[in-house]
Amino acid sequence: MTERPVIRSGPVIRSGEGKLGVLIPGFGAVATTMVAGVESVRRGLAKPIGSLTQMNTIRLGKRTDGRSPLINDFLPLAQLDQLVFGAWDPFPDDGYESAVKAGVLTPQHLDPLRDFLRSIRPMPAVFDREYVRRLDGPNVKSGKNKLELAEQLRADIRRFAKENGCTRMVMVWCGSTEIFLRPGPQHASLKDFEVAMKANDPAIAPSMIYAYAAIKEGVPYANGAPNLSGDIPALESLAKESGVPIAGKDFKTGQTLMKTILAPGLKARMIGIAGWFSTNILGNRDGAVLDDPDSFKTKEESKLSVLEHILQPQMYPELYGKLYHKVRIEYYPPRGDNKEGWDNIDIVGWMGYPMQIKVDFLCRDSILAAPIVLDLALFLDLAHRAGMKGIQEWLSFYFKSPQTAPGLYPEHDLFIQQKKLKNTLRWLGGEEPLTHLGLEYYEGE
Ligand SMILES: NC(=O)c1ccc[n+]([C@@H]2O[C@H](COP(=O)([O-])OP(=O)(O)OC[C@H]3O[C@@H](n4cnc5c(N)ncnc54)[C@H](O)[C@@H]3O)[C@@H](O)[C@H]2O)c1
């Protein structure tokens, strides 16, 4: 038997030399935990657990080939010592003060990094209390209209690149969850969007202004919160036309991560689900913001959409047609960032017999979110250098509400998302996708 030729034809990837600026609107718990973690790893003081770019391998070729390099060795990703961080926040606290207030990391981890974290001071934010009602801070930009505020952000981006000698940048929104907004005519096209910005239209939220500024400056943009931000037609087409990759929305951590691990497993075995009740208590600033019903609604929509898409009740009405899904978040200050999430799942087995699963997840939200921010920054930079543009669905793996091209439904199943991510990485490295099709037992031609 003749060996099949190996096809290696990935895209051309531009050089990743020089500094990569990681720009972060929202310098709170998640952002400071990520920055402190990267610096600790750089100093050999901690391990980047939870990060695919730092720890995961990727199988290439057949199982018998024995080729499973680290993703970081297989692809020309930016290395941690190339990263420089910049942030915006309505609170002027530097990285050390903000991390101490967030209460995620202990003095044992923060104290050795004090000078480094103090050196990162957030730039004045584009912030408006109308969109995040539970917060107010003095470190805020002012301008005649929203277009002018976007110009100020663009000037910040250019200045940051110059002062830090960056060859390229990425932006990841780690700001608070804004109130619920639906896409409207103001978001339909770039022209409508710019007219609305100039007119200070309330449909333009601060997170959209950051996304616009980033894309206009050729900076890839990811949105870690559930608010719309870059998920509107005007910015999607701007990203595509400008050759800029974007991704969103809402980091998949904690309870939703568990949901997208458990639900595909139950469905794979055709186990029915009658009800899924999820409740959380958390006491950090994010919890305080989500105590406002309008911010909670944005989060609720994001969390609720997950099961519907995984379980496909329209195809399996007997198993999932009557599923009752409820999600609650309660602000409870004593817990700080250490959230507790309970799930009660009423499942249905053979002949309709009911059973129950209880999950009690004592998690640390920002510890789960930090590696996602790092991976998104590195993958978006790689995608940009490989000429990928517009919505990056292969990064759905990291999001609760994956952004999709118009007309497509989002993929929520963590395992399908992982396959898509890894096959995209194989393609980027000029390797064939893995189908897991085993034809070695086939005795035909
Ligand atoms: N931690 C997680 O597991 C997780 C998961 C999914 C999504 N998220 C989302 O990530 C975001 C950050 O979470 P966190 O726990 O770090 O919250 P946080 O409250 O500690 O930090 C958010 C920061 O954003 C700032 N901010 C608000 N509006 C801003 C604006 N317009 N410009 C710049 N900064 C602004 C706030 O002042 C605050 O410091 C939230 O939207 C949260 O819902 C977090």
The ligand as an SDF file (V2000), in Angstrom:
LIG
                    3D

 44 48  0  0  0  0  0  0  0  0999 V2000
  -15.3920   36.1700   36.4130 N   0  0  0  0  0  0  0  0  0  0  0  0
  -16.0630   35.4120   35.6020 C   0  0  0  0  0  0  0  0  0  0  0  0
  -16.0580   34.2200   35.7210 O   0  0  0  0  0  0  0  0  0  0  0  0
  -16.8210   36.0120   34.4910 C   0  0  0  0  0  0  0  0  0  0  0  0
  -17.4560   35.1500   33.6090 C   0  0  0  0  0  0  0  0  0  0  0  0
  -18.1620   35.6740   32.5370 C   0  0  0  0  0  0  0  0  0  0  0  0
  -18.2010   37.0350   32.3630 C   0  0  0  0  0  0  0  0  0  0  0  0
  -17.6050   37.8660   33.2510 N   0  0  0  0  0  0  0  0  0  0  0  0
  -17.7410   39.2750   33.0150 C   0  0  0  0  0  0  0  0  0  0  0  0
  -16.4820   39.8850   32.9880 O   0  0  0  0  0  0  0  0  0  0  0  0
  -16.6270   41.2270   33.4250 C   0  0  0  0  0  0  0  0  0  0  0  0
  -15.5860   41.4950   34.4880 C   0  0  0  0  0  0  0  0  0  0  0  0
  -15.8370   40.7250   35.6480 O   0  0  0  0  0  0  0  0  0  0  0  0
  -15.0950   41.0900   37.0060 P   0  0  0  0  0  0  0  0  0  0  0  0
  -15.4330   40.0150   37.9730 O   0  0  0  0  0  0  0  0  0  0  0  0
  -13.6790   41.4270   36.7420 O   0  0  0  0  0  0  0  0  0  0  0  0
  -15.8800   42.4050   37.4360 O   0  0  0  0  0  0  0  0  0  0  0  0
  -15.3090   43.6560   38.2380 P   0  0  0  0  0  0  0  0  0  0  0  0
  -16.5190   44.4080   38.6820 O   0  0  0  0  0  0  0  0  0  0  0  0
  -14.3180   43.2420   39.2790 O   0  0  0  0  0  0  0  0  0  0  0  0
  -14.5080   44.4750   37.1410 O   0  0  0  0  0  0  0  0  0  0  0  0
  -15.1400   45.1710   36.1290 C   0  0  0  0  0  0  0  0  0  0  0  0
  -14.4700   46.5130   36.0280 C   0  0  0  0  0  0  0  0  0  0  0  0
  -15.0010   47.1800   34.8830 O   0  0  0  0  0  0  0  0  0  0  0  0
  -15.0240   48.5490   35.1810 C   0  0  0  0  0  0  0  0  0  0  0  0
  -15.8690   49.2050   34.1990 N   0  0  0  0  0  0  0  0  0  0  0  0
  -17.2130   49.2930   34.1540 C   0  0  0  0  0  0  0  0  0  0  0  0
  -17.5960   50.0000   33.0690 N   0  0  0  0  0  0  0  0  0  0  0  0
  -16.4680   50.3500   32.4070 C   0  0  0  0  0  0  0  0  0  0  0  0
  -16.2150   51.0990   31.2390 C   0  0  0  0  0  0  0  0  0  0  0  0
  -17.2090   51.6160   30.5370 N   0  0  0  0  0  0  0  0  0  0  0  0
  -14.9340   51.2670   30.8380 N   0  0  0  0  0  0  0  0  0  0  0  0
  -13.9070   50.7230   31.5600 C   0  0  0  0  0  0  0  0  0  0  0  0
  -14.0970   50.0260   32.6910 N   0  0  0  0  0  0  0  0  0  0  0  0
  -15.3650   49.8330   33.1060 C   0  0  0  0  0  0  0  0  0  0  0  0
  -15.4850   48.5910   36.6270 C   0  0  0  0  0  0  0  0  0  0  0  0
  -15.1650   49.8160   37.2460 O   0  0  0  0  0  0  0  0  0  0  0  0
  -14.7380   47.4130   37.2210 C   0  0  0  0  0  0  0  0  0  0  0  0
  -13.5140   47.8010   37.8010 O   0  0  0  0  0  0  0  0  0  0  0  0
  -18.0650   41.3880   33.9170 C   0  0  0  0  0  0  0  0  0  0  0  0
  -18.8620   41.9440   32.9190 O   0  0  0  0  0  0  0  0  0  0  0  0
  -18.4790   39.9630   34.1450 C   0  0  0  0  0  0  0  0  0  0  0  0
  -19.8860   39.7820   34.0370 O   0  0  0  0  0  0  0  0  0  0  0  0
  -16.8980   37.3840   34.3010 C   0  0  0  0  0  0  0  0  0  0  0  0
  1  2  1  0
  2  3  2  0
  2  4  1  0
  4  5  1  0
  4 44  2  0
  5  6  2  0
  6  7  1  0
  7  8  2  0
  8  9  1  0
  8 44  1  0
  9 10  1  0
  9 42  1  0
 10 11  1  0
 11 12  1  0
 11 40  1  0
 12 13  1  0
 13 14  1  0
 14 15  2  0
 14 16  1  0
 14 17  1  0
 17 18  1  0
 18 19  2  0
 18 20  1  0
 18 21  1  0
 21 22  1  0
 22 23  1  0
 23 24  1  0
 23 38  1  0
 24 25  1  0
 25 26  1  0
 25 36  1  0
 26 27  1  0
 26 35  1  0
 27 28  2  0
 28 29  1  0
 29 30  1  0
 29 35  2  0
 30 31  1  0
 30 32  2  0
 32 33  1  0
 33 34  2  0
 34 35  1  0
 36 37  1  0
 36 38  1  0
 38 39  1  0
 40 41  1  0
 40 42  1  0
 42 43  1  0
M  CHG  2   8   1  16  -1
M  END
$$$$
